[in-house]
Amino acid sequence: MEYIVTSKEMRECDMTAIKDCGIPAMVLMERAALSVFSEIEAFLSETIRIAIFAGCGNNGGDGLALARLLAEKGIHADIFLIGNTEKLSVECGSQLSILKQLGITVNSKSAKAEYDMVVDCLFGTGLTREITGIYEEAVRAINCYGEKGSRVIAVDIPSGVCADSGKILGCAVKAELTVALQYGKAGHYLYPGKMLCGHTVVHNIGIPEFFKQGKEPSFFSYRVEDIHGSLPERAAFGNKGTFGRILLVAGSRDMAGAALLCGKTILRSGAGMLKIITAAENRDLILRELPEAMIYAYEDRPEEEKVRQSIAWADVIVAGCGISTDENAELLMEMILEQGEKRAVIDADGLNLIAREVSLQEKLLKYQKGRVILTPHPGEFIRLAGISMNTYKENPAFYLRKLAKEYGCVIAGKDAVTLVASPDERMVYLNRTGNDGMATAGSGDVLAGVIGALSASLEYFQAACCGVFLHGLAGDMAAEKQGKRGMLASDISAELKELLKEETAEREKRIWS
């Protein structure tokens, strides 16, 4: 697991290191400069032309320290100190004094020469206002060099990218490489900031583990190695009932595709048994394509007793994929939500019905806390939350947490970067797998399926986080094989099977090694 922090949390980490642990700020600055140096060292030569754009804060101090490290290797860098030098931070002032003692020139005017590499050290993570004036000129100069072929390296975060949200503060540096210090920041991974960071690498600069002292950051993320061992083991003595009985309520008239995509994924993700409630028109196709599933196909109206029996049979209910928002769909959602305790994953039309019907909202509010996972895309979320898209996009994590607490649900907010929030205000999961090829019809049905299957054996929040991670990783595998443009949702489902096969093999290897 990797921690991901806000600018405020990073400042708290810095202060803890400096004041409580006694690590001088200059030591941290030197470690930051060494981190950047280690990333660019392979590209260095005596003939390389480098420009360093430094602000007057500690991010600028990192840049001045980097200039000295370069000079020690016989490499000259043009240094451009931007801003009011009478307001230098203490550490930046110390670094400037060292350079002067060594006879290294620092310029205050904008660069005009051509450069092979340009290093952005203007602001760092503390920026909250829009960039204007001489700073805007500096940002545009850096980007101009980048457009002409210079390698642009950002120290900690590209100047102009909000570290908390990824929002562009007026204008921002477009980097090829970003060297993040100690922790990744939310702005590295949230759009549009993610597009400007290029490749982000995180370097430990010697700050003691702040979050092992009873505190938590705002976000965390999984790595592939975190998933190994997180998924439930299959009991050698188990039977089909051991591995989860999943009830899938999906597919209105002539909408069998949603039921098929979700149902296949449920079984491919390890569930032992699957029963599908769907419209009668879908029966033949589902039986032909998914003979492993049991089916209750209703004609004009679902029989309440048969639905209740199916709900009672199930360990987990997955509902909403392609069910429409008609009277039948509303009846099905009423019966699912009124029982109040079954583990449930609600997607698509199920979410739209909840957003529309007050009675369903009331039932959801009474549902046992944490047992429902909602999987809305942005459009579905704003209908649920009653806010505008612009408001939501300003701070998705905040509104996801707010609604998760209000409804007592886990919410997986699907987007280019999916976030998962829990009702107990734990860290928000920020997903870093997946790609734009997954923006295709049916991808959400596949996600609902994998989360539903995992919910049979994992804690709800963990099931949602692992499901989102695996779904994105399967999408990355599919994109590698099929290409992003031609990728289908069924390709993602197929790769999930391969991915989970690999996870099983990895587990067995660890057992016997």
Buried (B, 14 or more C-beta within 10 A) or exposed (E): EBBBBBBEBBEBBBEBBBEEEEBEBBBBBBBBBBBBBEBBEEEBEEEBBBBBBBBBBBBBBBBBBBBBBBBEEEBBBBBBBBBEEEEBBEBBBBBBEBBEEEEBEBEEEBBEEEBBBBBBBBBBBBBEEEBEEEBBBBBBBBBEBBEEEBBBBBBBBBBBBBBBBBBBBEBBBBBBBBBBBBBBBBBBBBBBBBBBBBEBEBBEBBBEEBBEEEEEBBBBBBEEEBBBEBBBEBEEEEEEEBBBBBBBBBBBBEBBBBBBBBBBBBBBBBBBBBBBBBBEBBBEBBEEBBEEBEBBBBEEEBEEEEBEEBBEEBBBBBBBBBBBBEEBBBBBBBBBBBBBEBBBBBBBBBBBBBBEBEBBBEBBEEBEBBBBBBBBBBEBBBBBBEBEEEEBBEBBBBBBBBBBBBBBBBBBBBBBBBBBBBBEEBBBBBBBBBBEBBBBEBBBBBBBBBBBBBBBBBBBBBBBBBBBBBBBBBBBBBBEEBEBEEBBBBBBBBBBBBBBEEBBEBBEEEEEE
